[in-house]
């Protein structure tokens, strides 16, 4: 048997496997696209990173039951068990924190430095 004949035999043997691999890639491609589409935008990732720096004890003291994010900006909202909301927006040089009641009326506003976020949130508990 020559080298060319061996190559032909091997190619014939793996041809069905190549076809099967191509079919599987075609089936998986939509799932991969969906997974990428579900990845949060950079602004939400940054807001999540800021949220993760808030101590668990502070979140418990604030009685946070839900967190919301806005993909258009670095912003998140802490919804408390009494229905009041605390929104935290990252600005260029500081944070803006607003506390609103159940109907949206502004109760309190603060603008702590980047290092003062946790202390300000703790004072709201």
PyMOL commands that set and color helices and strands:
alter all, ss='L'
color gray80, all
select helices_A, chain A and resi 3-38+42-52+56-62+114-123
alter helices_A, ss='H'
color red, helices_A
select strands_A, chain A and resi 64-69+75-80+85-90+95-100+106-110
alter strands_A, ss='S'
color yellow, strands_A
deselect
rebuild
show_as cartoon
